[in-house]
């Protein structure tokens, strides 16, 4: 007898890039999280704290660093955190295949 149970489609979490405001699957974006120790990049996507998502493109990071990242995290970004995030941004490519505004 054939199995007549319908397979449920798995829901894919969608997040918005704080730089360009484009929505994509959560796994396609980089997560930055506000922790008690400061603002850090979260490569696992599972760290505790308030998070924000950004494309892995320098242009999106530059837009986000102008203020939308701080707004999304509900925190001001300290100078030490800015240096940490700037180092991550400098390691990113100039352009990617991601759609820009």
N, C-alpha and C positions, 0 to 999 in steps of 0.2 A: 504494500500500500504506500502510495507516495506521501511525502510529508507536505501537507498543505499549509503549514505555518509560514506566514510571511516573515521575511527577515526585516528587522527594523534597521533603518539607515542610521548610522552613527552620526550624531550631531557634531559638527566641527566648530569649535569656539572661534569667534571672530573678534578682532580687536582693531582699534583705530590708531594709526601713526600720529603722534602728537606734532610731528614736523609738517607733514603734507596733508593730514586729515584723510588719507585713503584707508579704507577698511580691507583687511586681509586676514587670512587664517592666523591664529595666534602663533603657530610655530614658524611662520615666515618673518616675524618681527623680533627685534631684540628687546629685552625687558630691562628696565632700570628700576630699582626699588629703593624706597626710603626706609632705612633701618635706624635703630637707636644710635648706631655707630656712624651714620652719615648716609649719603647717597652712593649706591654701588651698582655696577652692572651685574645682572643675574643671568648667567649663561644657562642655568638649569630651568629657569622660569618657575621655580617653586619656592623661592625664598619668602619668608614671612615679611610682611610690610606692604605699604601702599606702592603699587607698581604703575609704570607707564611704558608704553610700547613705541618703538621707533624703527624705521627701516634701517637696513644695514648700508645706507648710502650717506656720504658726508653731507650732501645738500640738506637732507632731512635733519641730521644732527645739528647743523648750523642753525636752521630755523628753530628747532626745539630749544637750543641753548639760549636763544634770545628771550625766552620767557615762558613759552608754552609748557616746557618740561617742569619748571618750578610750579606753575599753576596746576598741572596734572598731579603732581606729587603733594600738593598743599604744603609746600615748604620752600624756604629760601635756600639757594645753593651756596654753600660756603666756598671760600677760595680753594681750600684743599680738595673739595669735591669737584670743583670746576676743573682743576688740574687733572684729576683722575679721569673725568669724563672726556677732557680734551685729548688725553693720551689714547683713549679708545677711539675717538673720532679721527685722530690722525692716522690710525692704522686701517681705516676703511677706504675703499676705492672711491675715486671721484664720482664715477657714474656706475649705475647697475642697470639691469633690465627692468627695474621697477618703474612703473608709470609715474611721471612727475606732473605737477600742476601745470 
